[in-house]
Amino acid sequence: MEHCRQQSTPPCPDQNATPPIQYPCAACKSLRRRCPDNCVLAPYFPSSEPLRFTIVHKVYGASNIVRRLQELPEHQRSDAMNSMVYEAAARIRDPVYGCAGTVTLLQQQILGLQEELAKAQAEILNMQCQIANLVSLNWMEMFPSQEQEPINVSGLQQDIIHISEKQPCDARDTTNFSLEQLCTHEKPMGI
């Protein structure tokens, strides 16, 4: 008789479908509680990332996390949770300074790199002055009786550059100086 009933009424698609398996979020699993359908923490702490909640829970505590989430508008919650995870991980790595320690370290690296860049730029400027000086000396040797003419050094139109005796180019000294301090535009005397 059941066989006849099954044939006479086609099965409803919902009857054969298995209900979706809902895994508890990492927060509810860590707290050992049932994860409700409207769990506030579920979107930010999926069951596939249990360490994410563990780190934040260790630093902030579950009630503070939920309270902060509820205080924020929906569109800011994801960024806030990412920030809390980062800050908590930094606090676990460096209990004294946390994120401030990371920021300070990065600022020191930036300053060091800026110093290296300034030295490299100074060396480039020094080399350009030396090249210009050599070009001007070669020019004077090749054409001793001609007036000074503009020449092309490194793609730039410049007058022949002579290093003044007061401020010579020194390859070893790469501290804060500029083109004006290193090189002066002078007309050669006696030519």
Disulfide bonds with the S-S distance in Angstrom:
Cys129-Cys183 2.00
